[in-house]
């Protein structure tokens, strides 16, 4: 599960939609377009995730995280803090993210 979170972070930091899709395979076309637009509007982004709560129930899990993003855009540095809830399911190849709120 931590590997999924590290891949999630890395996909955002490297602006790699395919890597993002590897942990969130159910990404809709609209979500992918928003992601691509977001990636194109910034120069770089660093993501730091801290797991606040983890609940595993069989083949599903809920992970509450606090997320700190440091974004460079147009020579400016901006830091945003947020909380997200990730829903995950155990698939054949391991855990995947099914929903991000």
ABEGO torsion letter per residue (X at the ends): XAAAAAAAAAAAAAGBAAAAAAABAABBAAAAAAAAAAAAABABBBBBBBBABBBBBEABBBBBBBBBBBBBBGGBBBBBBBBBBBBBBBBAAEBBBABBX
